[in-house]
Every structure is written in structure tokens, then in C-alpha cells.
Amino acid sequence: MTIPDVNRPALQLAGFFDQFDSERVQIIGNVETAFSDDDGSADARARYAEITKYPIPCIIYARDIEPDSCMISACEEAGNFLLSSSRPTHGTRGRNYPLVKK
């Protein structure tokens, strides 16, 4: 991880990847979860495969939200780290600053 900023990937989960900063930690909270609401469909699998093909540092699910099976599979297949936090989204955002290489 070299960039302390984070991204909330709602637009990417909708399929919009212009200006996607894949060097940022991706944080998924209530908004992204409500939007993407995995139904196991081919569309959900394709969206998750698309976001995980980028060399992102990790994906963090905030608020003890459980990653759905499609996201877990996509991260496993791509070799991406998938993490969970009990903290709210805004509380998770600042926690990665100490992890950044200076």
C-alpha cells in the first residue's frame, strides 16, 4: 500500500471504471452493499470479477457486513485480500494511514 486514500467503489460496482484509482484501498459499506446486493447472478459475478482484476491493495467490508459469496470467490480467484471491520465506514477510512510506506 502506497496511497493512504480510500475509494468507495459504488461506481465500479455499477460498471463505471473511468478514473478508477486501483491503488487505493476499496471500502464497502452500507451504500455499496445495498446497491450491489448479490443475488448470485451472472451480472454480480461479472461486476466483482471486473473490480478484482485490478491490483488493489485490499477490499474492506465495514460495519461487520458479510462479504457475499460472489465477492469472496472473485477475491480468491484474483488473489486479492478481503478484510472485514466492525468499524463504520468513516471510522475505517483513517485507519490505513499508519500502514502506508513513507
Buried (B, 14 or more C-beta within 10 A) or exposed (E): EEEBEBBBBBBBBEEEEEEBEBBBBBBBBEEBBEEBEBEEEEEBBEBBBBBBEBEBBBBBBBBEBEBBEBBBBBBEEBEBEBBBBEBEBEEBBEBBEEEEEE
